[in-house]
Amino acid sequence: MMPVEMQMMVKLTSLDLRCNALSNLPSEFSSMSEMRELIISSNRFKDLPDVVYTWSKLEVILVSENKITSIDVASLRKLPKLSSLDMTNNDIGEVPPELGLVESLRSLQLNGNRFRNPRPAVLNKGTVSLLAYLRDRIPT
């Protein structure tokens, strides 16, 4: 049973939980179906919480300064309105080329991670160039 306080938050559109030492979000948050912006920067997340992928209206995810190790492209593609994804300064070891297929993205920030490709020069060219670079590397 969801606490009464959380039942009141179903119309919430923006949630800022930065700097809280969090490593997960409760599944009960799935009732927040109007969520458009999530800020969970400067926490202890190792991956994006599953509940995030239930918010079909989500447009912005700011998850910089965490411990994220991978990018779940299949789940990100469940977010048709996702336009801004900031995953700077995490621990991402590889950028899947299929990330280039998330066509709704207008801003993709990946600097400060441990992967070697794409190189900083490619990242610095901006989102459009980065997505094209990734699409060009999808195995056929």
Disulfide bonds with the S-S distance in Angstrom:
none
